[in-house]
Amino acid sequence: MAGNHKLSIICLVAFFAMSAGALLGPVLPFMVEPLDTTRASVGLVLGMYTFSTALFMLFVSVITDSVGRKKILVPCLLINGVAGLACYFATDFETLLILRFVQGIGIAGMLPIAMTMIGELYEGLDRVNAMGKMSMTTGIGAVSAPLIGGTLAVYGWNVPFLFYGLTVPLAVIVAFALPETNPPGKRMEKKLSDMLGVFRNLNILYTIFLSFSIFFLLYTIVIYVPFILKDNFGFNAAEAGLALGIEGIAMASVSSQARKLSAKYGKQKVIRTGFAITGIAIGGLIFAHTLPQTLLMILLFGLGFGMVQPPLNTLATQIAPRGMMGSIVSIFNIMKYGGQTAAPLILAVVLLNFGMEAVFVTSCIFAFTVAASIYIARDIYADIAEA
């Protein structure tokens, strides 16, 4: 199979892995009444699956380098699709949260394996380019998934869950069309203690912190901007999905230029600038009183996020010790979902006690703090090539 076909399938896996949250973002305000829950609690529809994903990624991180990639990826695609379809039939909030927990088990192996396979199929700037295309795909997903979810929600709050069923046929395609990038001769047996040992490496610790941070900021937008659009401008779910899609357009546009940006400015500078831009966008939402201003801030956030993701994903594959790329990438992705889980939990407390503006103030300060830390710790990747 031609290399571009392999990359297309891997990118499709990444698209579905990321759509688990983006699909439902604009639907959250419209789940509150039928599920008899509250604004502060409804974010758990996203937070429960991300908690489950992070938890089971620990298991994936231990076994991933000792078994075939497809032996993990195919079952995970099937679990995600079947559990996602089952969510359609949930009639109460508690049942839905249980099914989302199960769905998170499937999500756990999708994005780490996709990233690892790219890391094993490509090297150097070709790897940055492939990661950029994967990030562009997830950016396109950020455009289309909210719109798809919002449009399907017009027919019922639970109809968007049917979309997840598409990963069932994708599992079949992966099983027969992708090569095994971790053949028996390359596999390494290891224990959890081996995994814990890597945390003595400052490069690894800091990279996974950055992974946590950017997705904490993303879920500030995904969860709380739909409420602004509904309350201030009377948006329905489909319109909120379309508005959030603007973020994905910017994300995909910048991600497509990942190789050029990294080659010209270096990965650290691009990542630092991206975090600063997300901080400006989140802070700007506090002062955005008109629809054009709000949409501009959503667009700006997408630009910042698109600058961070490809070079950060590439760093995750570069810092991995020999024979542990799959494990390190899994831990890296655990922290992505850790950020997605922490956002609805921490920011719900802020919302209940201080109001919606305080939510954006909190995340804005966090974004600038991370950007400053990257500058302060700029020598941390001194032994890793910038190309």
N, C-alpha and C positions, 0 to 999 in steps of 0.2 A: 504494500500500500504506500502511496506517495506520502511524504512527510507532512504536507499540508493537510491531508485527510486525518492523519493521526492527531495533529494539533487541533483541528476543528472538533473532533470528538472529545478531546480532553477539555477544551474550552466550554463545550456544551455541558460537561459534568460540573465545571466550576459555575456556570450560569445557574444551574438548578440548585447547587449548594448555597449560593448567595440569595436566590429568590425566595428562600424560606421566610425571610424577614421582609424583604422589599415588597413582596406580593401582598402582604396583609397590612402594611403600614397605613394606607389610606382607609382601610376598612375598620380599623380599631374604634373610632368614635361611634360607628354604627353597630358595634357588637354589644355596647354597654347595656342597652335596654333589653334586647331579646335574651341575653344571657343573665340578666338581673345582677349585674355587677357594677363597679364604679370606674371612674376615669383613672384613679390611682392604681386600681387592680388590673385593668384590662391589658396593661402592658405585659403582664405575665404570660399572655398568649405568645408573645415573642420570647420573654425571659425564660419560660419553662423549657422550651426547645433548645435555647442556647446553653442553659445550665446542663441539660442532658448531653448535649453535644460535647461540651468541654469535659464533662465527667468521663464519657466513653472514649474520648480522644486519648486519655491517659492509657487505656488498654491498647488502643491502636498504636500509640507511640512505642509501646514495649514490643509488640509483635511484628510491626510493619517491616523491619529489615530482616526478619527471619522467615518470612513467608512471601509468596508471590503477591505483587501489587493487585492483580485482578481477583485474587482470592478474597481480598478485603473489599475492593471497589464494587464488584457485582452484587454481593449480598446487601451492601449498604444502599445501593440504588433501589433494590427491591423493597427493603424495609421502609425507606423514605416514601416510595410511591404508594405502598399498601396502607401505611399509617396515615399518610396525607389524605388518601381517599376516605379512610374511616372517619376522619375529622368531620367530613361532610354530614355524617349521620349523628353527630353529637347533639344532644338536646339540652345540656346544662354545662355550666362553666367548669365544674370539677372534672367531668368526663373529657371535655375538650383539652384540659391541661394534661391529663394522663396520656391522651393520644399524642399530644405534642411532645411529651417526654419521650415516648416510643419513637416518634419521628426523628427526634434529635439523635437517637442511636444510629440511624441510617446516615444522617448528615455528617456524623463524626468521621467517617472514612472517605468522604467524597473530595473535599477541597485539599486535604493534606496529600492524598494519593495523586490528585491532578497536578499539584505543584511539584511533588517528588518526581513524577514521570517526566515532566518538563526538564527538571534538573538533571535527569539521567539521559535524556535524549539530546540536550543542547549544551553548549559551552560558551564562555565569554560573552561578547555582545550579542551573539545569536540567542543566548539564554535570556538576556535582558529583553531582546526583541520578542521572544516567545512569551515571556512573562507579561510584557506590555500588551500583546494580543489577548492573553488571558484576561488581563485587567480591563481591556477594552470590551471584551465580551461581557464581563460582569457589569461594566458600565452600561452597555446596551441593555443588559438585564435590569439595571437600575432605571432605565428609561421605560422599558416595556412591562416589567413585572408590576409596578404600581398601577400602571394604566390597565393592564390585564385584570389585576385584582379588583380595582375600583369599578371597572366595567362589568365584571362578572357579579359583583356585589349588588348591582342594580336588580338582579334577579333573585337575590337572597344573600344574607350575610355569610352563609356557609358555602355558597357556590364556588368561591375562589379556591377552596380546598381540592376541588376536582382537578385543578391544574397540576398538582403534584403527581398525579397518576401517570404522567408522561415519562417519569423516570423508570417505569417498568419496562417499556420497549427499549429505552436507552440502555438498560442493563443487558439486554440481549445483544445490542449492537456492540457494546464494550466487550462482551465475552468473546465475540467472534472476529471483531475488526481491529482491536488494539493488540500490540505485541506485549509480551511480558518483559518489562524493563528490569526486573530483579530476578534473573534466572538462578537456579540452585547453586551454581558455583560462586555467586556473589553474596549469598545470604549469610548473615551473622546472627548467632544465638546470643541473647543478652538478657540480663535480669533487670528488675526495677532499680536495683542499686547502681547498675551501670548508667542508667538514665539520670539518676539523681546526681551522679558525679559530674555531669556536664555543666551543672549550675555553678561550678567553681569558675567557669569561663565567663568573664565580664562581658565579652562580646555577645554571648548567647543571652545572658540575663537582660542586657539593655535592649537587644533586638526584640525579645518577646514583650518587654515593657512597651515599646513603641507599637507593637501589634495590638496590645490591649488598648492603648490610648486612642488610636485612630478609629477603632470600632466603637469605643465608648462615645466618641464624638458623633460618629455616624448615626448611632441610635438615638442621640439627642434630636437629630433632625427627623428620622424615620417615625419616632413615636409622637413627638410633640408638635411638629409643624402642622400635621393634619388637623389638630384641634384649633390652631390659629386660623387655618383656612376655613374651617367650619364655622367658628364663632365670629370671626371678623368679616368674612366675605361670603358666608352662606354657601360654601362649596359642599357638593355631595361627594360620595366616595369616588366616583369616576373622575370628577373634576380635580379632586385632591390628588388622585393618582397621576393625572396628566401634569399637574404642577410639580409633583415630586420627580417626574420624568425629566424635567429640565436639568436637575442635578446629574442625572445619568448621561445626558447629552454632553455636558461639560466633562464629566469623568471619562467618558469614552474618547472624546477628542484629545484630551491631554495624555491619556494612557497610550494612545496610538503613536505619540511622539516620545515615548519613554526612552528609547535607545538614543535618540539625538540629545535629549536633555541630559541624560546620565553621562554621555561621552563628552559633552561640552562643559558641564558644570560640576560633575561628580555627584554620586548618589546622596552623600550626606547633605550637601547644600540644597539639593532638590527636595529632599525629605523635610528639612528644616523650614524651607520656604512654604511647602505645602501645609505644614501644621500652622504656621502663622496665618496663612490665608483662611484656613478653616476657623481660626479664632476670630478673625475679622468678620467672617460671614455670620457666625453664631452670635457674636456681640451685636452685629448690625440688625439682627432680627428684633432686638429690643426697641430699636428706633425706627423700624419699618412700619409705617402707619398706613401705607397705601399698598395696593396689590402689586403694582410694578416694582416697588421697593422690596417687597417680600420675595417676589420671584427672582429679583437680582441677587439677593442674599443666598437663595437656594442654588442659583447658578454658580455663584462664587464658591460656595462650599464644595460643589462638584469639582471645580477646578483644583482646589486644594487637595481634596481626597484623591483625585486622579494623579496628582504629582507624587503623593506619598506611596501609593500601593505598589506599582511595578518595581521601583528600586528597593523598597523594603522587602518585597517577596524575594527578589534576587539575593539580597543580603542573607536572608534566612537559609538559602541553599549554599551560600559561600562559607558561612561560619561553621557549617556542620563538620565534625571530625570524620575521618575516613570510615566508611561503612555505617554511618549513623545518619545519613541525610534524611531518610524517611522518618526517623524518630524525632529529629530536631524540627523538621517541618511540621510534624504532628503537634509538638509542644507549642511551636509558633502559632499554629491555628487554634490550639486550645485557648490561648490568650486572646485571639480575636473574639471567640465566643464568650470568653470571660468578660471582655469589655461590653459585649452585647447584653450579657446577663446583668452586669453591674449597673448599667445605665438605667433600666427601668426600676431597679431596686433603690439605688441611691437617689436618683432624681425624683422618684415618687415621694420620698421623705421631704425633699426640698419643696416640691409642689404643695404638699399638704400643709407645710408650716410657713412657707414664705410666698407662694404664688408662682405663676408661670414665668414672670420676668426673671425671678431668681434662678430658675432652671437654666436659662440661657446665660445668665451671668456666671453661674458655677462652671458650666462647660467652656465658656469663653476664657475664663481665667486658667482653667486646666490646659487648654490648647496652647496658650502663650507660654505657660510654664514648661510644657514639653518642648516647644520650639527653642526656648532659652537653654534647656538642658542639653539639647543636641549641639548647640554652639559650645557650651562649656565642656562637653565630653567629646569634642570633635576629634581627639586623637585616639579614640577607643578602637577605631577600625584601621589604625595605621598600617597593620600588617596584611590588610586585605586590599587587593587591587581595586581601584575605582572604576575601571573600565567594565 
